[in-house]
């Protein structure tokens, strides 16, 4: 939905429309702006609200203003058409007709032909197809973090080289950098980005210019330079790579000729200056080239770039030379670029601003994206594209014809998510037998995962299970957040509770017994006098099983659940409406009324054990006695979601007080769930169960489902071995429509 903006932020289209801000930008840039005046004016209204008879410009005024602010090129279209061709209200009606159609159109179909194209169109189609996929977002986030980490490491190395150059006086500390024009590439093709830059250059390319292009990895600098080089006259791209290789060749040769071990300390400033003086940039044989002349060499770089300069003795020593000569190479590149520009060439230089800030030119561009995750999404899409293509190309002609592109991409996604998980991570695997399956424990799950971890069908099934779990977790988190927000607004809860440190427990390869034992060891002496233990983690990490193990091992232990508190409050709310002849709905539950219901609940010891007493509206009940009768009545169960959202804060406070009462009585209180609510429970004993990759959750869930189905199959056909029973179960669940 379009309502992704934060509260109070205006959107360029109604919030109930489909699509995101990124989708809208793409529609404007790729579908609306390129339209001719005739085609722009000939669109049919896709909905009644946009028809000429019903259209009210005032209803869309805020969206129009926001669109003009976000897409300034629309101003040119308005100037061109209003009022010469049509009036402004009609312009905006037509614009929103096009925008609605673009946002609600089906995404580009993923075909083998589109995959084979391996272009930005392919990447965008994959992103559109997987945009709402939780597992795709996990991979994209991982790719984003890797790219940013790599960028940070490269920046650190560059900074060291620049610092040395400044210390030697080769470079100034703060060069006078001309203004840089930022190009937001979100939703734009590489062609559109290049066209925008060329428009911005104006007449400069006619006589030659130097163009500097910077930006984070993944923003498309390389592709954009390729497009620019193909479009601009007499254009050439510059890279410092061969300059570093040429200097490294000279440095290595000097050490060889002097019988010295190659190391950084040998490369004195005077020696480096000598190597630089051996390089000449000029025209040779009618074209610009670098000449290496010295230490017995007289070579042109263009002739030895793929031979001498790629020798191992050169390649392995480049990092050392690069750090020592960063400043010298920057100066060499600046002079070379100016020589080519003066000769009428358009010189394209892409890279990092740390070095390109030393290139003097008024034509500076930086490619940007509003959110780094988009870089990761692009990289994830490219990797999935490559993996799926490899699988399709290696298939037989008949298999290629039947290939399901979406399933191929799903498999590629799953393989990437599990690629970093060592096989031994699942611990010791029991033999895969019917007896193992009948045990139904974590060793059985691990045995299934170990046996099927390289099976493409199992990986796809695991990816789909992961997707469902993460999606459900996200939906639950959203509902909880709404309830917490209401509690904060009412003053029942504080916005940012002071949460104690949480100890993370990686459960990969560990049995539930081992996880519980580790937690108990961490608790130390606390259980002897009673404590509150909070356990959080994603669905599927084993919180429930761990709590069961802890409850069986710790003295005087009890697990707490908010479920019966919500049921008790719902019983009171429903009864109030029945007694008052009111229809049950959220609006009836005022803060005062909710507080009245809370006051009807008492947590204390009754008959020698802790319990919740419901006393009010004619009731005097103990929850333990009616948990499976009155509190499970349909009139209660169906209305719990409404009451839960309205009383999230009150129930959290009730639970915190109840847990503290039990702890003070020497009990060990086990509370498992989501951090959103458990952050309000004060205790130093906080644990979070984690897994290095979310797909492991899906693999566990897939194994459990296969186990259950296989056991049913073994009952019907005892002669089948466990492996084939599991494989049949996998195919039945993954391909139910095929009646396997």
C-alpha positions, 0 to 999 in steps of 0.5 A, a space after each residue: 500500500 502507498 501508506 508507507 510514509 510516516 505519520 504526518 508525511 504527505 504522499 504523492 498519491 492516495 494512501 489506499 493506492 497500491 505501490 511504494 514511493 519507489 514504485 511511483 518514482 519509477 512510473 513517473 520517470 519511465 512511463 509518464 515523463 517520456 509520453 508525448 503531449 498527445 499520449 499524455 492527454 489520451 488516457 482513460 480514467 481507471 477509476 470513477 474518482 478520476 473520471 472527468 464528471 466526478 473529478 475534484 482537483 481540491 481532493 488531490 491538491 496535497 498529492 499534486 503539490 507533493 508530486 511537484 516537489 518530488 518530481 520537479 521535471 513535472 514542472 516542465 511538462 506543466 509549463 509546456 501544456 498549461 494553459 496552452 493545451 489544457 487547464 491545470 486541474 485537467 493536467 493533474 487528473 490525467 497525471 493521476 490517471 497515468 500514475 494509478 495505472 502504473 502503480 496498479 499494473 502487473 509487474 513485468 513478467 519474469 521470462 527466460 528472455 528477460 533473464 538472459 538480458 541481464 540488464 537493469 530491467 531484469 534486476 528491477 523486475 526481480 526486485 518488483 517480484 520479490 519486493 514483499 518477500 521477507 526472505 529476499 529482504 533478509 538477503 538484501 540486508 545481508 548484501 547491504 551490510 557486506 557492501 557498506 563494510 567493504 566500502 568502509 574498508 576501502 575508504 580506510 585504505 584510501 584515507 591512509 594513502 591520502 594521509 601519506 600523500 598529504 604528509 609528503 606534500 604531494 597532495 593538499 589536505 583540503 582541495 577546493 572541490 567544485 559543487 557536486 550535482 546529486 543524481 537520485 537513481 531510484 526507479 531510473 534505468 541506467 539509460 535515464 540516469 546517463 541521459 539526465 547527466 548528459 542534459 546537465 552537461 549542456 554544451 561542454 561535451 562538444 569541446 571536451 570535458 572531464 566528468 567525475 562520477 562518485 557514489 556508493 558501490 551498487 549505485 550503478 557508477 560502472 553501468 552509467 559510465 558505459 552508457 555515457 561512453 556510448 553516448 558522448 562524442 570522443 569519450 574515454 573512461 579513465 582508471 588508475 588501475 594500470 598506473 598502479 600496475 606500472 608503478 608496481 612493475 617498476 618497484 618489483 623490478 628495482 628490488 630484483 635488480 638490487 637483490 632486495 626483498 620487496 617491502 614497503 620500507 624500500 619505497 622511499 619518497 625519492 624512489 617513488 618519485 623516480 618511478 613516477 618519472 618513468 611514466 609518460 602520458 602522451 599520444 603514441 601512434 596517434 592515441 593517448 597511452 602511458 609509456 613505461 620508460 626506465 629500469 630497462 623497460 620501454 613499453 606502452 601500457 596498452 600493449 602489456 596490460 594483459 601480459 606483463 602487468 598481470 604477472 603474479 609478481 606485479 598483482 600480489 604487490 599492488 596493495 603495498 605500492 597503491 598505499 605508498 603512491 596514492 597521491 602521486 597517482 592522483 596527480 598523474 591522473 589529473 594531468 592525464 585527464 586535462 591533456 585529453 580534455 584539452 585535446 577535445 576528449 570527454 574524460 569519464 572518471 568514476 570512483 571514490 570522492 577521496 581521490 576524485 576530489 583532487 580532479 579539477 572539473 566543474 562537471 561533478 556528479 554523485 549517484 545516490 539512493 535514499 536508502 542503502 537497502 536498495 543497493 542490497 536489493 539490487 545486488 541480491 537481484 543480480 546474484 539471484 539472476 546469475 544463479 538462476 541463469 546458470 541453472 537454466 543454461 546447464 539444463 537440458 533443452 526440454 528442462 529449459 522449456 519447462 523451467 519456472 523462472 520464479 521457482 528458479 529464482 526462489 531456489 537461487 534465493 534459498 541457496 544463497 541464504 544457506 550458503 554460509 551455513 556449515 553442514 556440521 552446524 546442525 550437530 550430530 545427526 541420528 541415522 535416518 530411520 523410522 525410529 528416528 522419526 518416531 522420536 520426533 525430537 530435535 535430533 530427528 529434525 537435524 537428521 532430516 536437514 542433514 539428509 536434504 540440505 542439498 536437495 533443491 526441492 527441500 531448499 525451496 520448501 524451506 525458503 517458503 516456510 521461512 517466508 511464512 514465519 517471517 511474514 507472520 512475525 512481522 504482522 504480529 509485531 505490527 499489531 503489538 506495536 499498535 497496542 504499545 503505541 496506544 498504551 504510551 499515548 494513554 500514559 500506561 507505558 513509557 515510550 522507551 523503557 530502560 531495558 537491561 542487557 540481553 544475552 544472545 544464545 546462538 541455538 544453531 546445532 544445539 539441542 533444546 537440552 543444551 540450550 536450557 543447560 547453557 541458560 541455567 549456567 548463566 543464571 548462576 545462583 539466582 534460581 536458588 532464591 527465585 528470579 524472573 527469566 525473560 526469553 525472546 527470539 524469532 518464531 522457530 528459534 525454540 522458545 517454547 521448547 526451551 521454556 519447557 526444558 527450563 521449567 522441568 530443570 529449575 526449582 519451583 519454576 512456573 511459566 507465565 502467559 498473558 493469554 488468560 489475562 486477555 481472555 479474562 478482560 475480554 470476558 468482562 468487556 463482552 459481559 459489560 456490553 451484554 448487560 448494557 445492551 450495547 454492540 461489542 466494538 472497540 469504541 465502547 472500551 473507553 480508558 475508564 472502562 478498561 481500568 474498571 475491568 483491570 481492577 476486577 482482576 486480582 493476582 495473589 495466592 488462592 488455596 495455597 497457589 498463585 492464581 488470577 481472581 475475576 471479581 466483578 460484573 457478577 463474577 467471582 472466578 479463579 482463572 485456573 478453574 475456568 481457563 478451559 470452559 468459560 474463558 474458551 467460550 466463542 463470545 470470548 475467543 472471537 473478541 480477544 484481538 479487539 480487547 488485546 490491542 486496547 489493553 496491551 499496556 494494562 496487561 503488560 503492567 499486570 504481568 510485571 506485578 504478577 511476576 515480581 510477586 512470584 519472584 518475591 515468593 521464591 519462584 522462578 518465573 519464565 516469560 517468553 515472547 516478543 521483546 516489544 512487551 517483555 522489554 517492560 519486565 524488569 529483570 537482569 536475566 534476559 536471553 534472546 535465542 538467535 540463529 545466524 540465518 533466518 532460513 534455518 528456521 524455515 529448514 527446521 519447520 520444513 523438517 518438522 512438517 515432513 516428519 509428521 507427514 512421513 510418519 502418516 505415510 509409514 503407517 499406511 506403507 510400513 515397507 517404505 524406508 524413512 528417506 523415501 517417505 520423507 521425500 514423498 511427504 516433501 513433494 506432497 506439500 510442495 506440489 499439492 496440486 500435482 496429487 503426489 
